[in-house]
Amino acid sequence: MVDAELRLLLNIKWKIDPSMPGIPFNHRIVILGRPNVGKSTLFNRICGRRRSLVGNEPGMTRDRIEALAEWRGKVFEVVDTGGMIPAEKDLIASEIFRQARAAINQASELILVVDGQQGVTPLDQELAALLRREAKSLSLAVNKVDSLRSAPLISDFYRLGVPQVFAVSAEHGLGVDDLLDYVTRNFSVTEEAPVAPNAPVRVAIIGRPNVGKSTLLNRLLGQERSIVTPVAGTTRDAVDAEFETGGHRLLVIDTAGIRRKGKTRSMAEKLSVIQARKHLERSDVALLLLDATEGVTALDTHIGGYAHESRRSVILAVNKWDAVRKGPTTTQDFTRAIREKTKYLDYAPIVFLSALKGQRIPRLIEMIIQVAAARRQRISTAEMNRFLETLDLARAPSPAGKPLRLYYLTQVGVAPPTFVAFTNRSGPLYFSVERYLENRIRERFGFAGAPIVIKSRFRK
């Protein structure tokens, strides 16, 4: 947990705080059940988008996955949980159960999902008995009832002792409307969908497995939001969590560890890597987490390439810095090694931290806010052309032939910052000239952490 001094410094407001603008605190539906009964399929159906991983392998979902949903004018939060096995001794299974218990404590409505094709199982009975003891409204969704011929199968499920039973097919959407009508019966109609004054800064924590991504998310939030174990690849789904600090809203996305294609064997691992790349694309800032005890690996540089190619702003965060034996030049040596192996990310600032101990977390948050602001910084055309007059393009390396003349320079876009240079040559700028321009722009205007795009236009 974040210690009291750090929380006071950050002045964090948690997403579940009922005083915050947004959905009412008691409008939260939690989906529960044993593994492989279709919880994530039902979650995606209610959300109206493919948010949770879905596959034939059991145990696809492990962390709590949350999303906003709307039904007949009622806005609420729906939570997907991992498959619950109460008596299981396995570390990941016990952590999944603990995460599900945390979701139950915050819920206003519970949905227990069972498999209509398999019938009642002992684990279904155990979970139903456990949930009936909760002081929560409980519904039973008998899933995979895909036709009227399957409807008689649900009669056996009444012996689970849950009065409200609904036959549904999450995959095809059958019966889900009746289920939603019931579980949202006490929810208030929202006249207008709750929106915050400003969109949050989206920060994707990316990196190879077991570098501390989930530990960092939990440290930022001050709560056990993601499952953390020594087992590499524990996180599969991306976990979104939002908080506010110093008037800035951050949406942090904990992604699955990205492996090389040859190392991903199970379908769950392949899907989680695809999802991690997908969530990187929807972020503003990519936080590439490196392991200080192992140094920069080839896979780290490979993952950094994904962030660079997607034109996200990038911060290089060196985690587990507390475990490194320090010398007079340790930081400088490590920085030099990073810069040599990730030359394409020379614009990315570096921060050394310990997610486990909470070291330099305030500095990291400050850096995220600065990099996000630089990503959307805009320079006026007049200022850009005053800057252009100070450049000595004769010093910029250029191919032999006609001397380059740069008539005009203007910024045409943000996120990432994009510039157009009008020159006396057709085609793209020579690499060395483009590099010279980028370096001078950074020296003058900053743009820390943001990739700069320079396009050229021929002008007679």
N, C-alpha and C positions, 0 to 999 in steps of 0.2 A: 504493500500500500504506500501511496505517496505520503510522506511525513507532513505534519501540520504546518511547518514553516514553508515548505514548497507549495502546498495548496493555498496558503494565504498569499504567497507571492504571485501565484498565477491567477488568483481571483476567479476560479473556475465555477461556472454554472453548469450543472449536469443536465443532460437531455431529459432525464426523468423527473426533473424538478417541476412540480405542478404550477409554479409561478411563471414559468417560461411561456412565451407565446407558442401556440401549436395545439396538438391534440389534447383533449382532456386526459388527466392522469389515469382515470379509471376506464378508458376505452382501449383495452389491450386484450387481444385474443391469443392464446398460446396453444399450439398444436403439439400433441404428445402421442407416444405409442412406441411399440417395440420396433426393432430394425426392419426395414424393407416392407412396410405396409402402405407406403405412398404418402407419407407426411409432406415431403418436399414437393411432390406433384400437386397436392392440395394447396400448399402454401403458394406455389407459383400461380395456380388457378385463381386464388383469391386476390393476389397482387396484380394479376393481369399481365405479368411478364415473367420471363425465365430468370429468377433471381437465385434460387438454390440449385445445387447440382442434383441431377436426377440420373439414375442408372440402375442396372440390374444387380449390382453388387451391394450387399448390406453394409451399413455404416458409412454411407457417402457423406452425410451431414454429421458434424461433430460439435461445432460451436453453435451458439444461439445466433440465428439470422433474423434480422428485424427489417420490416418495411412498412410504409404507409399504404393503406388500401381505402377504398370508398365503396359503399353499398347503399343505394337509394338515398343519397345525400348525406350519409353518415360516414365521417372520416374516423379511422381508428388505426391502431398499430397491430400488426399480426406478426407472431414470432414462431419461427420454425426451430425445432430442437432435434438433437440426435436421438438415435434409437436407444430407449431406456432398458437397461438390464440391471435391476436393483441389487442382486446378490453377486454380480460379477466382480472378481478380484482384479482383473486386468486394469492397468493404470489408466489407459485411454477411456475404457468403458466406465470406470468410476468417475473420471473427470466429466464425461458426457452427462452422467446422472446428476452430478453436482451442478452443472450448468442448467440442466432441466429444472432442478429444484429452485434455483435462483429465479428462473422465468416464472415458475408457478407462484412464487411469493409476490410477484409484481402483476399477476394476471387478474382480470376481472371476469373472463370467460375461458374455460378450458374445453378443448376438443380432443377426445381420445379417439385415435384412428386405429381401426382393426381391418384385417383382410377378410373380405366376404367370401373369397374362394377357398381359403384354408380353414375357415371355421374358428371356433373358440379354442385358444391355446392356453396352457397353464400360465404363460407369461402375461397374456391378456387379462386373465383373472387376477393375477397378482397386481398388475398396474391399475385395474379398475378398483380393486379394494383400497389401494393406496390413495387414489385420487378422490374416492368417495369420502375419505376422512378429512379432506381439505374443505375449508369453509368457502368454497368457490362453486359457481354455477358450472355444471359438467354436462357435456353432450357427447354422444357416441356416434361417430361417423363410420359406418360399415362401407369400406371402400371396395372398388373393383366389382361393383354391381352394375354391369354394363348393359343389361337388358332386362325386360320384364320377366323372362324365364328365371333370372337369378334372384328376383325379389324374394321368393320364399326362403332363401338362405338366411335372411336376417333374423328370422324368428328365434333361432337358437341363441342370438346375442343378447336377448332380454335377460338371460340368466346372469349377466354380468352386473345386474342391479342398477343400471343407469336408465332412468325413465325415458329420457329424450333420445330416441334412436332414429338415425337418418340413413337411408340407403343412398349412396353417392357413387359416382364414377369421376374421380378427380381428373383422370386423363381426358374424358369426353365432356366434362362439365355437367353431367346428369345429377340432379338432386342437390347440387351445391347451392342453388338459390333458396331452397327451403331451409337448408342448414344456416345460411347467412341471415335469413329473415329471423330465425330464432335467436342466434347468438348476438345479434345486434338489436334485439327488441328494446333494450333499456338504454341504448345509446342515443344521444341527442343529435338531431339533424343540424349540420353545420351550414349556416347560410352561405358562407364563402369558405373555400378550402383554406386552411391556415397556411400562411406563407410568412416567412421571416423578411425583415426589411431588406436584407442583402443576402445573396447566395453565399454559402460557406465556401471557404477555400478547401478544395479537395486534395488530400494528401495521401498518396499510395505508398505504403511501406513495402518495398520489394527487396529481393535478395535470394540467395540460395537457401536450402533447408538448414534449420538449426543455427541461425546467426542471431536470433533473439528478436524477431519481428513481433511475435505475440507478447513477449515480455515488455517490449517498448510500448505497445498499444495499452497494455494494462497499467503501465507506469504513467502514461499520459492521462489516463482516465481516473486513476486512483481506485480502480476496482478490477476484479478478476473477470474481465469481459471475454477474453480468449483463453482457450485451453493451452496450458504450457506444460510440456513434458520433455524429457531428454530424448524422446524418440523423434528422429528426423521425419518431416512430412506430416506432423500432427495436424496442422491446419490444412483444410481442403477448400472449403468455401471461403470467399472473401467476407470479412466481418467489418461492417460499417459502424462507426461510433462518432457521435458529434458532441462537441463541447465548446464553450465560449471562454475566452480569456482576454482581458484588457479591451473589451469591445469588439474583438475579432472572433468570428465563428469558424471553427475548423471541423471538417468531416474527414476523419482518419480511416483509411481502408487498409486492414491487415490482410495481405494476400498470401496465398500458398507459396511455399518455397519452389522456385523454378529450377528444374533439373534439366540436364541435357536429354535430348530425345531418346538416346540409347539407354538411359537410366530409368525411364518411365515405363514400367511394365504393366501395372494394373490400369483398368479403365478409369478408376477414380483419380489416379495420379495424372493421367493424360488430360482428363477434363479439368482438373484443378489448375494445371499449368496454362491451359487455354483460357480459363477464367481469369487467372492472374494477369495475363497479357491484355485481356479485355478490360479489366478494371484499371490497368495502367493507362489505357487510352482515354478513360473518362476522368482522369485526375488532372489537376493543375500543376502539382509539384510531385515529383517522384523522389522518395527518400530511399536511396540505395544504401542498404545496411551491409557493412563489412565486418568481418570477425578479426579483431586485433590480434588474437592469439594465433591465427593461421595466416595472416597477411592477405594480400590481394591475389586471388586465384584466377585461373583462366575463365572459370565460370562467372566470377564477378564481372570481369570485363565484358563477357558475352551478354550478361543481363544489363549492364550499363549501356551497351549498344542498343538494346531494345528501347530504353528510355530516351536515348539520343535520337534514334530514328523516328520515334513518335513525337519528337519536338516538345516534350514536357520540360519544364524547369526541373533542375536536378540539384539535390544536396547529397553529398557523400558523408554518411554517418558511420564513424568507426566505433563499433560497439565492443564491450568487454575490455575497455581501456584500463579498468581497475586491475585486471589480471596480468597486465604487462609489466615486467620489471623495467623501471625507468632509468635512463642515463641522461647526461647533459644534452645529448642531441637526439634522443629517441623520437620526439615529435617531429623534428625536422627530417630525420631519416625516413620515417614512415610517410610523411607528406611527399617527399621526393619519390619514394617507391610508387605511391598512388599516381602521381602525375606522370611518371614514366610509363606506367601500364595502362593508363586511361587518358591518353593525350587528347582524344576527341572530347573529353569532358573537362578541359582546362578552365572552362567558365564556371564550373560547379564549386561552391564553397565546401570546405571540409570542417567537420566538427567531431571532436573526440569525446565519447561519453560512455556511461555505464547505465544501461537500462535497469539492470538488477539493483544497483545502489542508488539510482536517481541522480547521478553526477551529470552536470551540465544540461539537464533537461530544460531549464528556463532559457538557456542560450540557444538550444535547438528550436524551441518555439519561437523565439525572437527571430531566428534566421529564417524559419518557414514564412513568417509574416513578411519579412523584408523581400524574400525571393518572390513571393506571390505578388507583391506590389510592383516589383521590377518587371515582372512578366507583362503587366498591363500599363507600364509607363509609356506615355506618348510625348514625343518631342515635336514642337511646331516646325512647319516648313521654313519659316524665317530663321529660326534658331539653327536648324540643320544646315542652311546655306551659309550662315555666318561661320559655322564650324567648318564647312567645306573650304572656305577661304584660307583657313589656317593650315590645310593639308599641303604637303609637298609630295605630289604624286610622282615627281621625277625620281624620288627616292624609293618608290615602290617597285619591286622587281617586276619586269614585264617582258613578254616575248619580243624577239626582234621584229622590226617592221614599223608600222605607223605608230607614232607616240600616242599614248592614251590621253584623251581629254575628258574630264568629268564636268559636265555643264551644270548638273542639277541633282540634288539628293533630297528625297522626301520619304517620310514614314507613312506607309499605307495600311498598316495593320498592327495589332497587338496580339499577344498570347498565341504564338510567340511574336516578338517585335520583328516587323518585316519592313524592309526599305527597298526603294527603287532608285537606281542610279542611271541617269540619262547620259550616255557617252557617245563618242564618235565612232564606235565599233559595234557591229552586229554580233549577236551571240552572247553567251555568258562571259562574265569577267574571268580573266586569268586567275588561277587559284591564289597566287601570291598577292595579287592586287586585292582580291576579295578579303584575304586574310589581313592585309594591311588596314583596309577600311574597318573591318570588324574590331581589330585591336584598338584603333584610334577612337572608334565610337564607344567602346567599353571604358577607355581611359577618361573620356569626357563625360559620359552620361551614366556609366555604371552598368545597368542591366545584369546584376549579379544573379547567377544561377540560370539565366534564360538563354536559350539558343537564339542567335541572331540570324535572320534570313535576309540575304541581299540579292536582289534581282537586277538585271540590267536591261535597259531599253535603248535602242539605236535612235539617235536624233541627228538629222542633217544639220 
